[in-house]
Amino acid sequence: MSMISAAAKRLQAALALVSGAGLIGYSDAQAYTAGTMGARIKAMLAGFTMTGPLVLPGDAAGALHAVPKQQLDAAIGAVLDGATFTGPVVLPGAASTGLQAVTLAQLEAAIASVVAAGEANFAPGDIALSAMATNPSGLQRVLVQGQAIDITGIYSTLAPLWCGAVLNNNADPLLKADFFYRCTNPADPSNTRDNAGNYLKLPDPGYFLRVLNTGGAGMDAGRSPFKYQADMVGPVVLQLLASSASGGSRAIADPLANGVMGAAGDVSGYANGPGGQPATPLVAAANAGTETRGKNWGVYVWMWY
């Protein structure tokens, strides 16, 4: 057996320390040849099972350094306490359990399915009343404000709403459609009516909705569904107080029929009350306005397309 070099002796001493830690089965008293030490080192590099802990000198500083438990615990604790990412977190795939993070594609697909399920309950032309002036993302509906909307690419779904060629620009104002007619200029729809126009004029806001009765009987018989219905005040029966010759007064039923009130509501100059006394002029109430309406609450009308 040949004598080993100084470098080999240092390796021998190192191996003896490792042997003392139980990493290899040689005692520090055993003599090593260069070949024997080479075989032992090669066996260690190939892998071995430690029977005790490997104590590192400190926290890892290099990318390939072994990491002590204290450094690992600190890193995990920082993530559990919350972290701000400076880049995207790339997941291995779609989530499969309740607590797994979902991918953007998985989230978008879930939202789309919910929207599609809700949209399936509505058809083009259906309307909804809402207190919201903004449309939730993904809903195919438009706020009805009297505007002309672009129907390029979606005309097939809105075709049943069009008033038709006869009413689109009829010379008779009683037949010409007030809305749902086609035009070419959304900024001036009324003067650019065209049966092939790419815009569809929507109804104006500010009108009450009325359920049509088009069954041949009732107030809407023969009414066009594309015309506004003018406002109207129904028959009113009035009573006026007229003075009598004895100083008393009594009510006159239906003063218009009895000649006390003129057709325009004027009572000046009429003296057909009891005792020949002039009738009392009619005075408008303090809250009289330009239209007859009840108290109301304004909402927005949305239409699906």
C-alpha positions in Angstrom: 0.0 0.0 0.0 1.5 3.3 -1.1 1.7 6.4 1.1 -1.0 9.1 0.3 -0.2 12.7 -0.5 -0.9 15.7 1.8 -4.1 16.6 -0.1 -5.3 13.1 0.3 -4.6 13.2 4.0 -6.8 16.3 4.2 -9.5 14.4 2.4 -8.9 11.5 4.8 -9.4 13.8 7.8 -12.6 15.2 6.3 -13.9 11.7 5.6 -13.0 10.7 9.1 -15.2 13.6 10.4 -18.0 12.5 8.1 -17.5 9.0 9.3 -17.8 10.2 12.9 -21.1 11.8 12.0 -22.3 8.4 10.8 -22.3 9.3 7.2 -20.1 6.4 6.1 -19.0 3.3 7.7 -15.3 3.9 8.2 -13.4 4.7 11.3 -11.0 7.6 11.4 -8.2 5.1 12.3 -8.6 3.3 9.0 -5.9 4.1 6.4 -7.0 5.2 3.0 -5.3 4.8 -0.3 -6.1 7.3 -3.1 -8.3 4.7 -4.8 -10.2 3.9 -1.7 -10.9 7.6 -1.0 -12.0 8.1 -4.6 -14.5 5.3 -4.3 -15.8 6.6 -1.0 -16.3 10.2 -2.4 -17.9 8.8 -5.5 -20.3 6.8 -3.4 -21.2 10.0 -1.4 -21.8 12.0 -4.6 -24.1 9.2 -5.8 -26.3 9.7 -2.7 -26.6 8.3 0.7 -28.9 8.2 3.7 -28.1 10.4 6.6 -28.8 9.1 10.1 -28.7 12.5 11.7 -29.4 16.2 11.0 -27.3 18.2 8.5 -26.4 21.4 10.3 -25.6 24.3 7.9 -23.4 27.2 8.8 -26.1 29.8 8.2 -28.8 31.0 5.8 -28.3 30.2 2.1 -26.9 33.1 0.0 -26.5 31.5 -3.4 -29.1 30.0 -5.6 -27.7 26.4 -5.2 -27.0 26.6 -1.5 -28.9 24.4 0.9 -31.6 26.3 2.8 -31.8 25.9 6.6 -35.2 25.4 8.2 -35.2 28.8 9.8 -34.9 30.5 6.5 -37.6 28.4 4.9 -40.0 29.1 7.8 -39.4 32.8 7.5 -40.1 32.8 3.8 -43.3 30.7 4.2 -44.5 33.0 7.0 -44.0 36.1 4.9 -46.3 34.6 2.2 -48.9 33.5 4.7 -49.0 37.0 6.2 -49.7 38.5 2.8 -47.6 39.5 -0.2 -47.6 42.0 -3.0 -46.8 40.4 -6.4 -45.0 42.4 -9.0 -45.9 40.0 -11.8 -48.5 37.5 -12.7 -49.0 34.2 -10.8 -49.2 31.5 -13.4 -51.3 28.6 -12.3 -50.7 25.0 -13.5 -54.3 24.7 -14.7 -58.0 25.3 -13.8 -59.1 25.0 -10.2 -60.7 21.7 -9.3 -61.4 22.1 -5.6 -63.1 24.8 -3.6 -60.1 26.6 -2.1 -57.9 26.5 -5.2 -57.2 29.7 -7.1 -59.0 30.0 -10.5 -57.5 31.1 -13.8 -58.8 34.1 -15.6 -60.1 31.9 -18.4 -62.1 29.9 -15.8 -63.5 33.0 -14.3 -64.5 34.5 -17.6 -66.2 31.3 -18.7 -68.2 31.1 -15.4 -69.4 34.8 -15.8 -70.3 34.1 -19.4 -72.4 31.1 -18.5 -74.3 33.1 -15.8 -74.9 36.0 -18.3 -76.0 33.6 -21.0 -78.4 31.9 -18.6 -80.0 35.2 -17.7 -80.0 36.4 -21.3 -81.8 33.2 -22.4 -84.9 34.5 -20.6 -85.1 37.6 -22.8 -85.7 38.1 -26.5 -84.9 41.1 -28.7 -87.4 43.8 -28.1 -88.1 42.8 -24.5 -87.9 45.8 -22.1 -87.1 46.1 -18.4 -87.6 49.0 -16.0 -84.6 49.8 -13.8 -83.5 52.4 -11.4 -80.0 52.0 -12.9 -78.8 54.3 -15.7 -75.8 52.0 -16.5 -75.8 48.6 -18.0 -74.2 45.7 -16.1 -71.3 44.2 -18.1 -72.3 41.5 -20.6 -76.0 42.3 -21.0 -77.1 42.9 -24.5 -79.5 45.7 -24.0 -79.7 49.4 -24.7 -81.0 52.4 -22.7 -84.1 53.7 -24.5 -83.7 57.5 -24.8 -85.1 58.3 -28.3 -81.8 57.8 -30.0 -81.1 55.9 -33.3 -79.0 52.8 -32.7 -76.7 51.2 -35.2 -78.2 47.9 -36.3 -75.4 46.8 -38.6 -74.8 43.1 -38.0 -77.8 42.8 -35.6 -80.7 43.7 -37.9 -81.8 40.0 -38.2 -82.6 40.0 -34.4 -84.4 43.4 -34.5 -86.3 43.0 -37.8 -89.6 42.3 -36.0 -89.3 45.7 -34.3 -89.1 47.7 -37.6 -92.3 49.5 -38.5 -92.1 48.3 -42.1 -91.7 50.0 -45.5 -95.2 51.4 -45.6 -94.9 53.3 -42.3 -91.2 54.1 -42.4 -91.7 57.4 -44.3 -95.4 57.5 -45.2 -96.6 60.9 -46.6 -99.6 60.8 -44.2 -98.4 62.1 -40.8 -101.1 59.9 -39.2 -99.5 56.8 -40.6 -95.8 57.8 -40.5 -94.1 55.9 -37.7 -92.9 57.9 -34.7 -90.4 55.3 -33.7 -88.9 52.0 -34.7 -88.3 53.3 -38.2 -85.0 53.0 -40.1 -82.8 56.0 -41.0 -79.3 56.8 -42.3 -78.2 59.6 -39.9 -78.5 59.0 -36.2 -78.1 62.8 -35.6 -81.2 63.6 -37.7 -83.3 60.4 -37.9 -86.6 62.1 -38.8 -85.2 63.7 -41.9 -83.1 60.7 -43.1 -85.7 58.0 -43.1 -84.8 55.1 -45.4 -86.1 51.6 -45.6 -82.5 50.3 -45.9 -81.0 52.6 -43.3 -78.5 51.1 -40.8 -80.0 52.9 -37.8 -83.2 52.2 -35.9 -85.0 55.0 -34.1 -86.1 54.2 -30.5 -89.0 55.6 -28.6 -88.5 58.9 -26.8 -88.4 59.1 -23.0 -91.1 60.9 -21.0 -94.1 58.8 -22.2 -96.2 56.6 -20.0 -96.3 52.9 -21.0 -99.7 51.5 -22.0 -100.7 47.9 -22.6 -102.1 47.7 -26.1 -105.6 46.3 -26.7 -105.5 45.4 -30.4 -108.1 42.6 -30.3 -110.6 44.7 -32.3 -112.4 46.1 -29.2 -111.6 48.7 -26.6 -109.9 52.1 -26.7 -106.9 50.9 -28.9 -108.9 49.4 -31.8 -107.0 50.2 -35.0 -104.2 52.0 -33.3 -100.7 51.7 -34.8 -98.1 50.3 -32.4 -95.5 52.7 -33.9 -97.4 55.9 -33.0 -97.5 58.0 -29.8 -101.0 58.4 -28.4 -101.8 62.0 -27.7 -102.7 63.1 -24.2 -106.4 63.5 -23.4 -108.7 64.5 -20.5 -111.9 62.5 -20.3 -115.4 64.0 -19.9 -115.8 66.2 -16.8 -119.1 67.2 -15.2 -118.9 70.6 -13.5 -121.1 72.4 -11.0 -121.1 76.2 -10.6 -122.6 78.2 -7.8 -124.9 81.0 -8.9 -126.5 83.6 -6.7 -130.2 83.8 -6.4 -132.4 87.0 -6.2 -133.0 86.4 -2.5 -129.3 86.4 -1.8 -128.8 82.6 -1.5 -127.0 80.4 -3.9 -127.3 76.9 -5.3 -125.3 74.5 -7.6 -126.0 74.4 -11.3 -125.4 70.9 -12.6 -123.7 70.6 -16.0 -123.4 74.4 -16.6 -122.2 73.8 -20.2 -125.5 72.1 -21.1 -127.6 74.6 -19.2 -126.0 77.6 -21.0 -124.2 79.0 -18.0 -120.7 78.3 -19.4 -119.4 78.8 -22.9 -117.8 75.9 -24.9 -114.3 77.2 -24.1 -115.0 77.4 -20.3 -115.6 81.1 -20.3 -118.5 82.2 -17.9 -118.2 85.9 -18.4 -121.4 87.4 -19.8 -123.6 84.4 -19.0 -126.4 85.3 -16.6 -128.6 82.2 -16.7 -128.2 81.3 -13.1 -131.2 81.4 -10.7 -132.5 84.9 -10.3 -130.6 86.1 -13.4 -127.4 86.6 -11.4 -124.0 86.2 -13.3 -122.3 82.9 -12.9 -119.0 82.8 -10.9 -116.0 82.7 -13.2 -113.9 79.6 -13.1 -110.4 80.0 -11.5 -107.6 77.5 -12.3 -106.0 75.8 -9.3 -102.6 77.0 -8.1 -100.8 73.8 -9.3 -102.3 73.8 -12.8 -99.7 72.8 -15.4 -99.4 71.9 -19.0 -100.3 68.2 -18.6 -102.6 66.0 -16.6 -100.6 63.4 -14.7 -100.5 61.6 -11.3 -97.6 61.6 -9.0 -94.9 59.4 -10.4 -91.4 58.0 -10.0 -89.0 58.2 -13.0 -87.2 55.0 -14.0 -85.1 53.9 -17.0 -86.3 51.7 -19.8 -83.8 49.1 -21.1 -84.5 47.1 -24.3 -82.8 43.8 -25.3 -81.4 43.5 -28.8 
